[in-house]
């Protein structure tokens, strides 16, 4: 007799066994942590339709346990029927990749965009995007130091290693240090302990204090309010007698300022990739000049050489450079210098006279020049007396024109007249000239010293005539300045009742806008036949006059500057015509 064998027994012999582990599925009846039963089932016997999931007791009404607060999970389901826990065991698993998509795995360009949104777009150290050739040194770089949430943003460096590099690159991109020996010693010690940060610094700035407290009030002495009249009445007679009252803070010339020699040596030894150097001399009455060398330095010594600096920014330049020898000492220490920004805190005759001796002797490698001698942007009723002193010694416009043969970009703010372009055309060769851009902000047009009506403003017809002569001379000089592609001459008056009427002229890529006259048109047609005015309006545009003769302008006129202004239109604004209040 043969033993009775069922088909399932035969299948169990032929098919490999599959082990199932049965565990407790409800929290009400917890099972052991190890399997309690084991049985072998063939693959053909295993069918999802034959498996009936256990019924959950009423004490656990929810099909799944709630996720803990803060636990973030992502689930993926097909568009087919939803499977419960038991059926999900036998469902085909979703193919997983070896690396999950996280913040750290994003491309570096995405990280850059995120941080640019927080910090602002980070431009290149030598980026010059505008046609005038002006770099972003004076505006884009300074914004990093004035970030309203700088301390909070610095904590983003803890997000990841990638962010630490990108955050530190932005935070240390522009560094500002006080120009005293104590500050330099602290900075030297700090970067000696953190040498990896030195490569991030691209713009290094030093500011020199012009005041230093002479004495400090004691803590036990009574404090006198600074704004009381009694205090002023008490201090004046004491100061007149040479007696310093108690609890009064007085100031003196600083005694711990660094010299340029110490500054240059610190930059040379610490910041190997710095390309922009800013020196801020400050401003005060009878200001002290920043010493170039330490006391006891032999005569004829040179400043330490910094090969990486390409841009030099001098603020309060009168305290840094007062003669051609001072500038040559700094320029010789910066052999790769090609851009110089110089600005003066207050207009003075000495600034014009010192620049008149420097500009004719610029080094050949200096191609970008930005000089601001007067930046208050206010009209004046007559030329001040300090500039009359300049005219008695030299003609500044002619001296500035001697720098044109070596320059490619020129930005100037101050007093200038038609003699600048006349002299520039004489010293330039149309075949070898390199000048590509000229941007002039006119404070006033210098005129004969004995002339009484030498003020500025749109109501001064003599100034308008001098400005027209300046523009005409600039257009004529294009014959010799063959490489000049951008020319802008403008007068800015912040107190004007009609700012769009401030005279200006601009030529860019052969398109001209601004003031025009028959004299300007004839000169432009002769030297640049391909150039043309975008439009030539015969009137002032959206401008009307009330019954009292006052100028009225429409909203569109106040918002947009007219593309063309005929010079003869300013006659209506002269004292003999319409008055502007």
Secondary structure, DSSP 4 states (H G I P E B T S, - for coil): ------HHHHHHHHSPPEE------SSSS---SS-----EE-TTT--GGG--PPPPPTT--SSSPPPPTT--------SSPPP-HHHHHHSPPPPPPSS---GGGS-HHHHHHHHHHHH-----TT---STT---STTTTTGGGGG-TTHHHHHGGGGS-HHHHHHHHHHHTSEEEEESBHHHHHHHHHHHHH-GGGGGG--EEEEE--S-EE-----SSSPP--TT-HHHHHHHHHHHHTT-PPTT---EE--SSBPPHHHHHHHHHHH-TT--EEEEE----TTPPPPPSS-TTPPTT--PPP-SS--EEEEESGGGT--SHHHHHHHHHT-TT--EEEEE-SS--HHHHHHHHHHGGG--TT--EEEEES-------SS--HHHHHHHHH--HHHHHHTTGGG-SEEEEEEE--THHHHHHHHH--TTT----EEEEEEEE----TT-S----STT-HHHHHHHHHHHHHHHHGGGT-TT--EEEEEE--TT-S-GGGS-EEEEETTEEEEEE-HHHHHHHHHH-TT-EES---SS-SSEEE-TTSBEEE-HHHHHS--SEEEGGGGGGGSTTS-B--
